[in-house]
Amino acid sequence: MFSKACEYGIRAVIYIWSQSREGRKLGVKDICKEIDAPEYFTAKILQSLARQGIISSAKGPNGGFYIDKEQEELCLIDLVVAIDGEKIFKGCGLGLKLCSEKNPCPIHNDFKIVRDGLTKLLKEKTIKALADEVSKGTAVLVALS
């Protein structure tokens, strides 16, 4: 459903948030190790998110990625839109360009229900809440063997 970039971005930002509350700034290597993501690809995603103001970054020996006060209430939908755009919330389930209420594809009405449910979920979930689940151990960011 989400692109790989979005999956890695969500996992990375949740992990960054969980560490930022303790005042840590994280390098890409540390983030990727914890979320099982490729470094180069994840670095590009995080740089883009920092340019958009979704997360913060600092250069230098004490630098890294972090979440500051203005970013603490970030909702999951903001992150998804920043990485994948709005297509997931507007596009046809079959990828048809002309699918609409007037000219629906065969799964239009069913897909609309799923899309609306996803939109609601992403608007309600904050990165902080997801990071809290990971910190408490009630959720994980990597598959456990």
N, CA, C and O atoms as a MOPAC input file, in Angstrom:
PM7 MOZYME 1SCF
protein

 N      0.82700 1    -1.19100 1     0.00000 1
 C      0.00000 1     0.00000 1     0.00000 1
 C      0.87100 1     1.25500 1     0.00000 1
 O      0.67100 1     2.14300 1    -0.82900 1
 N      1.84900 1     1.33900 1     0.93500 1
 C      2.79100 1     2.45400 1     0.92800 1
 C      4.00100 1     2.06000 1     0.09200 1
 O      4.29900 1     0.87600 1    -0.06200 1
 N      4.68600 1     3.04400 1    -0.44100 1
 C      5.93500 1     2.77100 1    -1.14800 1
 C      6.98600 1     2.33600 1    -0.12300 1
 O      6.82300 1     2.55800 1     1.07700 1
 N      8.05600 1     1.71800 1    -0.60700 1
 C      9.16200 1     1.33600 1     0.28700 1
 C      9.72800 1     2.57500 1     0.96500 1
 O     10.06500 1     2.53300 1     2.14900 1
 N      9.83500 1     3.67600 1     0.22800 1
 C     10.33800 1     4.92200 1     0.80900 1
 C      9.47300 1     5.34800 1     1.98800 1
 O      9.98700 1     5.78400 1     3.01800 1
 N      8.17000 1     5.22200 1     1.83300 1
 C      7.25100 1     5.61500 1     2.89600 1
 C      7.37600 1     4.66700 1     4.09400 1
 O      7.37800 1     5.11100 1     5.24200 1
 N      7.47900 1     3.38300 1     3.82700 1
 C      7.64300 1     2.40900 1     4.91600 1
 C      8.90000 1     2.71600 1     5.72800 1
 O      8.84900 1     2.77900 1     6.95600 1
 N     10.02900 1     2.90700 1     5.04000 1
 C     11.27900 1     3.21200 1     5.74000 1
 C     11.19000 1     4.55100 1     6.45400 1
 O     11.67600 1     4.69300 1     7.57600 1
 N     10.56600 1     5.54100 1     5.80400 1
 C     10.42500 1     6.85500 1     6.41100 1
 C      9.59900 1     6.82200 1     7.68400 1
 O      9.96500 1     7.44800 1     8.67900 1
 N      8.50100 1     6.10500 1     7.66300 1
 C      7.65100 1     5.99700 1     8.85500 1
 C      8.41800 1     5.32800 1     9.98500 1
 O      8.42800 1     5.82200 1    11.11300 1
 N      9.06000 1     4.20300 1     9.68100 1
 C      9.81900 1     3.49100 1    10.72000 1
 C     10.93800 1     4.36600 1    11.27300 1
 O     11.15900 1     4.40900 1    12.48300 1
 N     11.64000 1     5.06200 1    10.38400 1
 C     12.74700 1     5.91300 1    10.81800 1
 C     12.25900 1     7.04600 1    11.71500 1
 O     12.84900 1     7.30800 1    12.76300 1
 N     11.19500 1     7.71200 1    11.31400 1
 C     10.70200 1     8.84900 1    12.09200 1
 C     10.16600 1     8.39200 1    13.45000 1
 O     10.35400 1     9.08600 1    14.44900 1
 N      9.51300 1     7.25100 1    13.50100 1
 C      9.05900 1     6.72000 1    14.79700 1
 C     10.26700 1     6.46800 1    15.69900 1
 O     10.24800 1     6.82100 1    16.87800 1
 N     11.31300 1     5.86200 1    15.14700 1
 C     12.50900 1     5.59200 1    15.94400 1
 C     13.19200 1     6.89500 1    16.36300 1
 O     13.60500 1     7.03400 1    17.51400 1
 N     13.31000 1     7.84200 1    15.44300 1
 C     13.91100 1     9.13700 1    15.78000 1
 C     13.13000 1     9.79900 1    16.91000 1
 O     13.72600 1    10.32900 1    17.84800 1
 N     11.81200 1     9.77300 1    16.82800 1
 C     10.97800 1    10.38300 1    17.87300 1
 C     11.24000 1     9.71100 1    19.21200 1
 O     11.37900 1    10.38900 1    20.23000 1
 N     11.31000 1     8.38800 1    19.21900 1
 C     11.50700 1     7.67000 1    20.48900 1
 C     12.83900 1     8.02800 1    21.13500 1
 O     12.96400 1     8.00200 1    22.35900 1
 N     13.82800 1     8.36000 1    20.32400 1
 C     15.14800 1     8.71900 1    20.85900 1
 C     15.27100 1    10.22100 1    21.13100 1
 O     16.02500 1    10.62200 1    22.01700 1
 N     14.55400 1    11.04500 1    20.39500 1
 C     14.63200 1    12.49400 1    20.56800 1
 C     14.10300 1    12.94300 1    21.91500 1
 O     14.57600 1    13.93500 1    22.47000 1
 N     13.14400 1    12.23600 1    22.43700 1
 C     12.58600 1    12.64000 1    23.73100 1
 C     13.62600 1    12.52000 1    24.84200 1
 O     13.47500 1    13.10800 1    25.91300 1
 N     14.68200 1    11.75300 1    24.57500 1
 C     15.78900 1    11.62600 1    25.52800 1
 C     16.95100 1    12.53800 1    25.13600 1
 O     18.04800 1    12.42500 1    25.68400 1
 N     16.70700 1    13.44200 1    24.18500 1
 C     17.71000 1    14.41300 1    23.78400 1
 C     18.75500 1    13.89700 1    22.80700 1
 O     19.77500 1    14.55200 1    22.59100 1
 N     18.52200 1    12.75200 1    22.22300 1
 C     19.49500 1    12.17600 1    21.28700 1
 C     19.26600 1    12.66600 1    19.86400 1
 O     18.13600 1    12.88900 1    19.43000 1
 N     20.37000 1    12.82600 1    19.16100 1
 C     20.34900 1    13.06200 1    17.71700 1
 C     20.98400 1    11.83200 1    17.10100 1
 O     22.01900 1    11.35700 1    17.56900 1
 N     20.36500 1    11.32000 1    16.05400 1
 C     20.78600 1    10.03700 1    15.50000 1
 C     21.35100 1    10.14300 1    14.10100 1
 O     20.84200 1    10.89000 1    13.26500 1
 N     22.41300 1     9.38300 1    13.85200 1
 C     22.97400 1     9.27000 1    12.52300 1
 C     22.23000 1     8.21700 1    11.72900 1
 O     21.52800 1     7.37900 1    12.29500 1
 N     22.38400 1     8.26300 1    10.42000 1
 C     21.68100 1     7.34500 1     9.53300 1
 C     22.04700 1     5.89300 1     9.83300 1
 O     21.17100 1     5.02900 1     9.81900 1
 N     23.31400 1     5.60700 1    10.10200 1
 C     23.73800 1     4.22100 1    10.37700 1
 C     22.98900 1     3.64800 1    11.57300 1
 O     22.50800 1     2.51600 1    11.52900 1
 N     22.89200 1     4.43400 1    12.63800 1
 C     22.19800 1     3.96800 1    13.84400 1
 C     20.71500 1     3.73900 1    13.57800 1
 O     20.14000 1     2.74800 1    14.02700 1
 N     20.10800 1     4.65600 1    12.85100 1
 C     18.67800 1     4.53500 1    12.53200 1
 C     18.43400 1     3.27600 1    11.70800 1
 O     17.55400 1     2.47700 1    12.02600 1
 N     19.21200 1     3.10700 1    10.66000 1
 C     19.01800 1     1.97400 1     9.75000 1
 C     19.24600 1     0.63600 1    10.43200 1
 O     18.56800 1    -0.34700 1    10.13300 1
 N     20.19200 1     0.60600 1    11.34000 1
 C     20.45800 1    -0.62100 1    12.09000 1
 C     19.22700 1    -1.00600 1    12.92900 1
 O     18.86700 1    -2.18000 1    13.01400 1
 N     18.60200 1    -0.02000 1    13.53400 1
 C     17.45300 1    -0.27700 1    14.41000 1
 C     16.16500 1    -0.59000 1    13.66700 1
 O     15.29100 1    -1.27300 1    14.20100 1
 N     16.03900 1    -0.10000 1    12.44500 1
 C     14.78000 1    -0.31800 1    11.71000 1
 C     14.94500 1    -1.25900 1    10.52300 1
 O     14.00300 1    -1.47200 1     9.76000 1
 N     16.13600 1    -1.82100 1    10.36600 1
 C     16.42000 1    -2.76800 1     9.28600 1
 C     16.09700 1    -2.17200 1     7.91200 1
 O     15.26600 1    -2.68700 1     7.16400 1
 N     16.78600 1    -1.07200 1     7.61200 1
 C     16.56200 1    -0.36700 1     6.34700 1
 C     17.90400 1    -0.08100 1     5.67200 1
 O     18.92300 1     0.04000 1     6.35300 1
 N     17.91600 1     0.02600 1     4.34600 1
 C     19.15200 1     0.34000 1     3.63600 1
 C     19.59100 1     1.78900 1     3.89000 1
 O     18.77700 1     2.71100 1     3.84900 1
 N     20.87900 1     1.96800 1     4.15100 1
 C     21.39800 1     3.28300 1     4.54200 1
 C     21.22700 1     4.37200 1     3.48900 1
 O     20.64900 1     5.42200 1     3.77000 1
 N     21.72500 1     4.12800 1     2.28200 1
 C     21.72000 1     5.18400 1     1.26900 1
 C     20.29300 1     5.64900 1     0.96500 1
 O     20.02100 1     6.84900 1     0.91600 1
 N     19.40000 1     4.70300 1     0.76400 1
 C     18.01000 1     5.01200 1     0.44400 1
 C     17.33800 1     5.76200 1     1.59800 1
 O     16.64000 1     6.75200 1     1.38000 1
 N     17.55100 1     5.28700 1     2.80900 1
 C     16.95400 1     5.91500 1     3.98700 1
 C     17.52600 1     7.31000 1     4.20800 1
 O     16.79900 1     8.21900 1     4.60900 1
 N     18.81700 1     7.48900 1     3.95200 1
 C     19.43300 1     8.81500 1     4.09800 1
 C     18.75600 1     9.82800 1     3.17900 1
 O     18.49800 1    10.96100 1     3.58500 1
 N     18.46900 1     9.42500 1     1.95100 1
 C     17.79600 1    10.33000 1     1.00800 1
 C     16.39700 1    10.69300 1     1.50600 1
 O     15.96800 1    11.84200 1     1.39300 1
 N     15.70000 1     9.71700 1     2.05000 1
 C     14.34700 1     9.96000 1     2.57300 1
 C     14.41000 1    10.94600 1     3.73700 1
 O     13.63200 1    11.89800 1     3.79400 1
 N     15.34000 1    10.71200 1     4.66700 1
 C     15.45600 1    11.57500 1     5.84600 1
 C     15.89200 1    12.99000 1     5.47100 1
 O     15.41900 1    13.96100 1     6.06300 1
 N     16.78600 1    13.11300 1     4.49600 1
 C     17.19900 1    14.44400 1     4.03900 1
 C     16.00400 1    15.19700 1     3.45200 1
 O     15.84100 1    16.39300 1     3.69400 1
 N     15.18200 1    14.50700 1     2.69200 1
 C     13.98400 1    15.12500 1     2.12300 1
 C     13.02300 1    15.56500 1     3.22500 1
 O     12.47500 1    16.66600 1     3.16900 1
 N     12.82100 1    14.71800 1     4.21500 1
 C     11.92300 1    15.05700 1     5.32200 1
 C     12.46100 1    16.25200 1     6.11700 1
 O     11.68900 1    17.09300 1     6.57800 1
 N     13.76300 1    16.32300 1     6.27400 1
 C     14.35900 1    17.46100 1     6.98500 1
 C     14.17100 1    18.75000 1     6.17800 1
 O     13.86200 1    19.79600 1     6.74700 1
 N     14.35500 1    18.67800 1     4.85900 1
 C     14.14400 1    19.86500 1     4.01500 1
 C     12.69500 1    20.35300 1     4.09000 1
 O     12.43400 1    21.55300 1     4.00600 1
 N     11.75700 1    19.41500 1     4.24800 1
 C     10.33600 1    19.77100 1     4.32600 1
 C      9.90500 1    20.20100 1     5.72800 1
 O      8.76800 1    20.63000 1     5.92100 1
 N     10.80200 1    20.08900 1     6.70200 1
 C     10.47800 1    20.48300 1     8.07200 1
 C      9.71500 1    19.43200 1     8.85800 1
 O      9.19400 1    19.72400 1     9.93400 1
 N      9.64100 1    18.21900 1     8.33900 1
 C      8.94500 1    17.13900 1     9.03800 1
 C      9.78600 1    16.66000 1    10.22500 1
 O      9.25300 1    16.36200 1    11.29400 1
 N     11.11000 1    16.59000 1    10.02200 1
 C     12.06200 1    16.28800 1    11.09100 1
 C     13.14800 1    17.35300 1    11.03000 1
 O     13.16700 1    18.17200 1    10.11200 1
 N     14.05200 1    17.34400 1    12.00700 1
 C     15.16000 1    18.29300 1    12.02800 1
 C     16.47600 1    17.54400 1    11.90000 1
 O     16.56400 1    16.34900 1    12.18400 1
 N     17.48600 1    18.26900 1    11.46800 1
 C     18.81700 1    17.66900 1    11.39800 1
 C     19.85400 1    18.72200 1    11.74200 1
 O     19.65000 1    19.92100 1    11.55400 1
 N     20.97400 1    18.22800 1    12.25400 1
 C     22.09100 1    19.10200 1    12.57700 1
 C     23.35900 1    18.43000 1    12.08500 1
 O     23.51300 1    17.21300 1    12.18600 1
 N     24.26100 1    19.23300 1    11.55300 1
 C     25.52800 1    18.69700 1    11.06800 1
 C     26.57000 1    18.76700 1    12.17600 1
 O     26.39700 1    19.45500 1    13.18200 1
 N     27.64300 1    18.04100 1    11.96200 1
 C     28.76300 1    18.10300 1    12.89400 1
 C     28.85500 1    16.88900 1    13.77900 1
 O     28.04000 1    15.97200 1    13.68100 1
 N     29.86900 1    16.88300 1    14.66400 1
 C     30.12800 1    15.71400 1    15.50900 1
 C     28.96500 1    15.35700 1    16.44600 1
 O     28.77900 1    14.18700 1    16.78100 1
 N     28.19800 1    16.34000 1    16.86100 1
 C     27.05300 1    16.07900 1    17.74200 1
 C     25.74000 1    16.18600 1    16.97700 1
 O     24.67600 1    16.36600 1    17.56800 1
 N     25.82900 1    16.07400 1    15.67300 1
 C     24.65900 1    16.23100 1    14.82700 1
 C     23.89700 1    14.94100 1    14.63400 1
 O     24.20000 1    13.91300 1    15.24100 1
 N     22.90600 1    15.02400 1    13.77700 1
 C     22.07100 1    13.88500 1    13.46300 1
 C     20.63800 1    14.33100 1    13.26300 1
 O     20.34400 1    15.52500 1    13.21100 1
 N     19.75900 1    13.36300 1    13.15000 1
 C     18.34100 1    13.64600 1    12.96100 1
 C     17.63400 1    13.62300 1    14.30600 1
 O     17.97600 1    12.83600 1    15.18900 1
 N     16.63600 1    14.50300 1    14.45100 1
 C     15.88200 1    14.59200 1    15.70200 1
 C     14.53100 1    15.25200 1    15.44200 1
 O     14.26900 1    15.78100 1    14.36100 1
 N     13.68800 1    15.20100 1    16.46200 1
 C     12.37600 1    15.84800 1    16.41600 1
 C     12.42200 1    17.00600 1    17.40500 1
 O     12.83200 1    16.82300 1    18.55100 1
 N     12.00900 1    18.19500 1    16.97600 1
 C     11.97600 1    19.31400 1    17.91900 1
 C     10.53600 1    19.60700 1    18.34600 1
 O      9.60500 1    18.93800 1    17.89700 1
 N     10.36400 1    20.57600 1    19.18600 1
 C      9.04800 1    20.86900 1    19.78400 1
 C      7.95000 1    21.08500 1    18.75100 1
 O      6.82900 1    20.61200 1    18.93600 1
 N      8.25600 1    21.79400 1    17.66200 1
 C      7.23000 1    22.08800 1    16.65100 1
 C      6.76900 1    20.84100 1    15.90700 1
 O      5.69500 1    20.84000 1    15.30600 1
 N      7.56600 1    19.78800 1    15.94100 1
 C      7.25600 1    18.57800 1    15.18100 1
 C      6.64900 1    17.47400 1    16.04600 1
 O      6.32000 1    16.40400 1    15.53500 1
 N      6.49900 1    17.71500 1    17.31900 1
 C      6.08300 1    16.65600 1    18.24000 1
 C      4.69500 1    16.09600 1    17.97800 1
 O      4.45600 1    14.91600 1    18.23700 1
 N      3.78900 1    16.89300 1    17.48100 1
 C      2.42100 1    16.41900 1    17.26600 1
 C      2.15800 1    16.00200 1    15.82000 1
 O      1.01200 1    15.97400 1    15.37300 1
 N      3.20100 1    15.68600 1    15.11400 1
 C      3.10600 1    15.24500 1    13.73200 1
 C      2.18500 1    14.03500 1    13.61400 1
 O      2.32900 1    13.05700 1    14.34800 1
 N      1.24200 1    14.11200 1    12.68800 1
 C      0.35400 1    12.97800 1    12.42900 1
 C      0.94200 1    12.13100 1    11.30700 1
 O      1.69100 1    12.62100 1    10.46100 1
 N      0.59300 1    10.87900 1    11.31900 1
 C      1.08600 1     9.94600 1    10.31900 1
 C      0.73700 1    10.40000 1     8.90600 1
 O      1.51700 1    10.18300 1     7.97800 1
 N     -0.41900 1    11.02300 1     8.73300 1
 C     -0.81800 1    11.48200 1     7.40000 1
 C      0.15200 1    12.52700 1     6.85000 1
 O      0.41100 1    12.55400 1     5.64700 1
 N      0.69400 1    13.39200 1     7.72200 1
 C      1.65200 1    14.40400 1     7.28600 1
 C      2.90700 1    13.74900 1     6.72600 1
 O      3.46500 1    14.20100 1     5.72500 1
 N      3.33300 1    12.70400 1     7.36900 1
 C      4.52700 1    11.96600 1     6.94200 1
 C      4.27900 1    11.24500 1     5.61400 1
 O      5.11800 1    11.28800 1     4.71400 1
 N      3.13600 1    10.59100 1     5.49900 1
 C      2.80200 1     9.87100 1     4.26900 1
 C      2.70500 1    10.83500 1     3.08600 1
 O      3.23600 1    10.54900 1     2.01300 1
 N      2.04500 1    11.95300 1     3.26800 1
 C      1.90900 1    12.93800 1     2.18900 1
 C      3.27800 1    13.50500 1     1.81100 1
 O      3.55100 1    13.72100 1     0.63000 1
 N      4.13700 1    13.74700 1     2.79600 1
 C      5.47000 1    14.29200 1     2.52400 1
 C      6.30700 1    13.33800 1     1.68000 1
 O      7.13000 1    13.78200 1     0.87900 1
 N      6.10800 1    12.04500 1     1.84800 1
 C      6.91600 1    11.06300 1     1.12700 1
 C      6.23300 1    10.58400 1    -0.15500 1
 O      6.84200 1    10.59400 1    -1.22400 1
 N      4.98200 1    10.16800 1    -0.04900 1
 C      4.28800 1     9.55000 1    -1.19200 1
 C      3.31600 1    10.48600 1    -1.90800 1
 O      2.80000 1    10.14100 1    -2.97200 1
 N      3.06300 1    11.64500 1    -1.34800 1
 C      2.09100 1    12.55100 1    -1.94400 1
 C      0.67300 1    12.13600 1    -1.59300 1
 O      0.46500 1    11.29600 1    -0.71700 1
 N     -0.29100 1    12.71600 1    -2.26800 1
 C     -1.69900 1    12.48200 1    -1.94700 1
 C     -2.36100 1    11.43800 1    -2.83400 1
 O     -3.55600 1    11.18000 1    -2.68700 1
 N     -1.62500 1    10.84100 1    -3.73600 1
 C     -2.20700 1     9.89100 1    -4.68000 1
 C     -2.94000 1     8.74900 1    -3.96700 1
 O     -3.99800 1     8.31300 1    -4.42100 1
 N     -2.39100 1     8.27300 1    -2.87500 1
 C     -2.99400 1     7.16100 1    -2.14900 1
 C     -4.40200 1     7.51200 1    -1.64000 1
 O     -5.23100 1     6.62500 1    -1.43600 1
 N     -4.65800 1     8.78800 1    -1.44100 1
 C     -5.95100 1     9.23200 1    -0.91700 1
 C     -6.93500 1     9.60800 1    -2.01600 1
 O     -8.11700 1     9.82600 1    -1.74900 1
 N     -6.45300 1     9.68200 1    -3.24100 1
 C     -7.30400 1    10.12800 1    -4.33600 1
 C     -7.32900 1     9.18000 1    -5.51600 1
 O     -8.27100 1     9.20000 1    -6.30900 1
 N     -6.32000 1     8.36100 1    -5.64200 1
 C     -6.17700 1     7.52500 1    -6.82400 1
 C     -7.14400 1     6.35100 1    -6.87600 1
 O     -7.74100 1     5.95100 1    -5.87600 1
 N     -7.26900 1     5.82900 1    -8.06200 1
 C     -8.10600 1     4.65700 1    -8.31600 1
 C     -7.40100 1     3.40400 1    -7.80700 1
 O     -6.18100 1     3.28600 1    -7.92400 1
 N     -8.14900 1     2.48600 1    -7.25400 1
 C     -7.59200 1     1.23000 1    -6.76900 1
 C     -6.99900 1     0.37400 1    -7.86400 1
 O     -6.15000 1    -0.47400 1    -7.59000 1
 N     -7.42200 1     0.57400 1    -9.09100 1
 C     -6.88000 1    -0.16200 1   -10.23800 1
 C     -5.92100 1     0.68800 1   -11.06700 1
 O     -5.40200 1     0.23700 1   -12.08800 1
 N     -5.69100 1     1.92500 1   -10.61700 1
 C     -4.76000 1     2.79200 1   -11.31900 1
 C     -5.32100 1     3.46000 1   -12.56500 1
 O     -4.56600 1     3.99200 1   -13.37800 1
 N     -6.63500 1     3.43600 1   -12.71900 1
 C     -7.25800 1     4.06300 1   -13.89100 1
 C     -7.27500 1     5.57900 1   -13.72900 1
 O     -7.57700 1     6.08600 1   -12.64900 1
 N     -6.95300 1     6.29900 1   -14.78900 1
 C     -6.90500 1     7.75500 1   -14.72800 1
 C     -8.29300 1     8.38300 1   -14.73200 1
 O     -8.48900 1     9.44900 1   -14.14800 1
 N     -9.24700 1     7.74300 1   -15.37600 1
 C    -10.57400 1     8.33400 1   -15.51900 1
 C    -11.61700 1     7.77700 1   -14.55400 1
 O    -12.80800 1     8.03800 1   -14.72400 1
 N    -11.20000 1     7.02800 1   -13.56200 1
 C    -12.13200 1     6.48900 1   -12.57500 1
 C    -12.68100 1     7.64700 1   -11.73500 1
 O    -11.92800 1     8.51200 1   -11.28600 1
 N    -14.00700 1     7.65100 1   -11.52800 1
 C    -14.64300 1     8.71300 1   -10.74800 1
 C    -15.99900 1     8.21900 1   -10.25300 1
 O    -16.39600 1     7.08600 1   -10.52800 1
 N    -16.68900 1     9.06400 1    -9.53500 1
 C    -18.03600 1     8.72000 1    -9.07400 1
 C    -18.96200 1     8.48000 1   -10.26500 1
 O    -19.82700 1     7.60600 1   -10.22000 1
 N    -18.77600 1     9.25800 1   -11.32400 1
 C    -19.60600 1     9.12100 1   -12.51400 1
 C    -19.20200 1     7.92500 1   -13.36900 1
 O    -20.05200 1     7.27900 1   -13.98300 1
 N    -17.91000 1     7.63200 1   -13.40800 1
 C    -17.37500 1     6.53600 1   -14.21300 1
 C    -16.51100 1     5.62600 1   -13.32500 1
 O    -15.28700 1     5.61300 1   -13.45500 1
 N    -17.14800 1     4.86800 1   -12.42800 1
 C    -16.37300 1     4.06600 1   -11.47900 1
 C    -15.76400 1     2.80600 1   -12.10400 1
 O    -16.33800 1     2.19200 1   -13.00200 1
 N    -14.59200 1     2.45000 1   -11.59900 1
 C    -13.97900 1     1.17800 1   -11.98200 1
 C    -14.71900 1     0.06100 1   -11.22500 1
 O    -15.55300 1     0.36300 1   -10.37200 1
 N    -14.44200 1    -1.18600 1   -11.50800 1
 C    -15.17200 1    -2.28300 1   -10.85300 1
 C    -15.03200 1    -2.34400 1    -9.32300 1
 O    -15.89500 1    -2.90400 1    -8.64600 1
 N    -13.94400 1    -1.76600 1    -8.77400 1
 C    -13.78400 1    -1.81400 1    -7.30800 1
 C    -13.91500 1    -0.43100 1    -6.66400 1
 O    -13.59800 1    -0.26700 1    -5.48600 1
 N    -14.37400 1     0.54900 1    -7.41700 1
 C    -14.40600 1     1.93800 1    -6.96100 1
 C    -15.07100 1     2.10000 1    -5.58800 1
 O    -14.46600 1     2.66000 1    -4.67400 1
 N    -16.27700 1     1.62600 1    -5.44000 1
 C    -17.02100 1     1.85200 1    -4.19500 1
 C    -16.39400 1     1.12700 1    -3.00900 1
 O    -16.33700 1     1.67500 1    -1.90800 1
 N    -15.92900 1    -0.08200 1    -3.22000 1
 C    -15.27200 1    -0.82100 1    -2.13800 1
 C    -13.94000 1    -0.18000 1    -1.76900 1
 O    -13.60800 1    -0.05900 1    -0.59000 1
 N    -13.18200 1     0.22800 1    -2.77500 1
 C    -11.87300 1     0.84000 1    -2.52500 1
 C    -12.03300 1     2.17900 1    -1.81800 1
 O    -11.19600 1     2.55000 1    -0.99500 1
 N    -13.08600 1     2.89600 1    -2.12700 1
 C    -13.33900 1     4.18900 1    -1.48400 1
 C    -13.50500 1     4.00400 1     0.03000 1
 O    -13.03200 1     4.83300 1     0.80800 1
 N    -14.15900 1     2.94400 1     0.44300 1
 C    -14.33700 1     2.65300 1     1.87100 1
 C    -12.98000 1     2.39500 1     2.52600 1
 O    -12.69600 1     2.90700 1     3.60900 1
 N    -12.15500 1     1.60400 1     1.86400 1
 C    -10.81900 1     1.30100 1     2.38900 1
 C     -9.98600 1     2.58000 1     2.45600 1
 O     -9.33700 1     2.85000 1     3.46700 1
 N    -10.00600 1     3.35100 1     1.39900 1
 C     -9.23000 1     4.60300 1     1.33900 1
 C     -9.68100 1     5.57900 1     2.41700 1
 O     -8.84400 1     6.21800 1     3.05500 1
 N    -10.98800 1     5.70500 1     2.63200 1
 C    -11.49900 1     6.60100 1     3.67100 1
 C    -11.08300 1     6.12300 1     5.06600 1
 O    -10.75800 1     6.93200 1     5.93400 1
 N    -11.09700 1     4.80900 1     5.26900 1
 C    -10.66200 1     4.24400 1     6.54800 1
 C     -9.18400 1     4.49700 1     6.79400 1
 O     -8.78200 1     4.82300 1     7.91100 1
 N     -8.37900 1     4.34700 1     5.75600 1
 C     -6.94500 1     4.60800 1     5.86700 1
 C     -6.69600 1     6.08000 1     6.18000 1
 O     -5.86800 1     6.40400 1     7.03100 1
 N     -7.39800 1     6.95500 1     5.50500 1
 C     -7.25000 1     8.38900 1     5.74900 1
 C     -7.57400 1     8.71500 1     7.20100 1
 O     -6.84500 1     9.46900 1     7.84600 1
 N     -8.64900 1     8.16100 1     7.71200 1
 C     -9.04700 1     8.39200 1     9.10700 1
 C     -7.95600 1     7.89800 1    10.06500 1
 O     -7.58800 1     8.60900 1    11.00000 1
 N     -7.44900 1     6.70900 1     9.84200 1
 C     -6.38900 1     6.15000 1    10.68300 1
 C     -5.15600 1     7.04700 1    10.68400 1
 O     -4.61000 1     7.35800 1    11.74200 1
 N     -4.72000 1     7.46200 1     9.49700 1
 C     -3.50900 1     8.26300 1     9.38900 1
 C     -3.67000 1     9.65700 1     9.99400 1
 O     -2.69400 1    10.24200 1    10.46400 1
 N     -4.87800 1    10.19000 1     9.98600 1
 C     -5.12600 1    11.49300 1    10.60600 1
 C     -5.15500 1    11.38900 1    12.13100 1
 O     -4.79100 1    12.33600 1    12.82800 1
 N     -5.58400 1    10.24700 1    12.64100 1
 C     -5.73000 1    10.07500 1    14.09100 1
 C     -4.44000 1     9.66600 1    14.79000 1
 O     -4.23600 1    10.00800 1    15.95500 1
 N     -3.57200 1     8.94300 1    14.10100 1
 C     -2.34700 1     8.43500 1    14.73400 1
 C     -1.23100 1     9.47500 1    14.66600 1
 O     -0.89500 1     9.96900 1    13.59000 1
 N     -0.66200 1     9.79900 1    15.82400 1
 C      0.49500 1    10.68600 1    15.84900 1
 C      1.75900 1     9.84500 1    15.91800 1
 O      1.73900 1     8.70400 1    16.37800 1
 N      2.85200 1    10.42300 1    15.45600 1
 C      4.14200 1     9.74100 1    15.54600 1
 C      4.48100 1     9.51800 1    17.01600 1
 O      5.04000 1     8.48100 1    17.37400 1
 N      4.14900 1    10.47000 1    17.85700 1
 C      4.39600 1    10.34500 1    19.29800 1
 C      3.70500 1     9.10800 1    19.85800 1
 O      4.31800 1     8.34300 1    20.60300 1
 N      2.44300 1     8.90400 1    19.51100 1
 C      1.69400 1     7.74600 1    20.01500 1
 C      2.31700 1     6.44000 1    19.53600 1
 O      2.39000 1     5.47300 1    20.29400 1
 N      2.76200 1     6.40700 1    18.29300 1
 C      3.39400 1     5.19700 1    17.75800 1
 C      4.73800 1     4.95100 1    18.42700 1
 O      5.08500 1     3.80900 1    18.72800 1
 N      5.49800 1     6.02000 1    18.66200 1
 C      6.78400 1     5.89100 1    19.35300 1
 C      6.57400 1     5.40800 1    20.78900 1
 O      7.37600 1     4.62900 1    21.30400 1
 N      5.50800 1     5.86300 1    21.43100 1
 C      5.19100 1     5.40000 1    22.79000 1
 C      4.94500 1     3.88800 1    22.80400 1
 O      5.39400 1     3.19200 1    23.71500 1
 N      4.23600 1     3.38800 1    21.80000 1
 C      3.97600 1     1.94200 1    21.71600 1
 C      5.27600 1     1.16000 1    21.58600 1
 O      5.44500 1     0.11500 1    22.21600 1
 N      6.19500 1     1.66800 1    20.76700 1
 C      7.48800 1     1.00300 1    20.59000 1
 C      8.28600 1     1.05400 1    21.89200 1
 O      8.87700 1     0.05500 1    22.30300 1
 N      8.30000 1     2.22200 1    22.53800 1
 C      9.04400 1     2.37700 1    23.79800 1
 C      8.51000 1     1.45600 1    24.89300 1
 O      9.28300 1     0.92800 1    25.69400 1
 N      7.20000 1     1.26200 1    24.93000 1
 C      6.58200 1     0.38700 1    25.94000 1
 C      6.77000 1    -1.08900 1    25.62000 1
 O      6.57100 1    -1.94500 1    26.48200 1
 N      7.15300 1    -1.38700 1    24.38500 1
 C      7.32500 1    -2.78300 1    23.98400 1
 C      6.05100 1    -3.43200 1    23.47700 1
 O      6.01000 1    -4.64800 1    23.28500 1
 N      5.00200 1    -2.63400 1    23.25600 1
 C      3.74000 1    -3.18400 1    22.74700 1
 C      3.71500 1    -3.22800 1    21.22400 1
 O      2.77600 1    -3.75900 1    20.62900 1
 N      4.76100 1    -2.66100 1    20.58500 1
 C      4.89800 1    -2.68000 1    19.13500 1
 C      6.37900 1    -2.70200 1    18.79700 1
 O      7.21500 1    -2.30100 1    19.60700 1
 N      6.70100 1    -3.17200 1    17.60200 1
 C      8.09800 1    -3.25500 1    17.16200 1
 C      8.27000 1    -2.56700 1    15.81200 1
 O      7.30100 1    -2.36100 1    15.08200 1
 N      9.50800 1    -2.21500 1    15.48900 1
 C      9.82100 1    -1.59200 1    14.20500 1
 C     10.53800 1    -2.55700 1    13.25700 1
 O     10.69700 1    -2.25600 1    12.07400 1
 N     10.96400 1    -3.69400 1    13.75800 1
 C     11.60600 1    -4.71600 1    12.91500 1
 C     10.99000 1    -6.06200 1    13.23000 1
 O     10.46400 1    -6.28700 1    14.32000 1
 N     11.06600 1    -6.94600 1    12.26100 1
 C     10.54700 1    -8.30000 1    12.46800 1
 C     11.44100 1    -9.02900 1    13.46300 1
 O     12.66700 1    -8.99700 1    13.35100 1
 N     10.83300 1    -9.67000 1    14.41100 1
 C     11.59600 1   -10.44100 1    15.39100 1
 C     11.79200 1   -11.85300 1    14.88800 1
 O     10.86000 1   -12.46400 1    14.36400 1
 N     12.99400 1   -12.37700 1    15.04100 1
 C     13.28300 1   -13.74400 1    14.57100 1
 C     12.95100 1   -14.75500 1    15.63100 1
 O     13.12800 1   -15.95400 1    15.41700 1

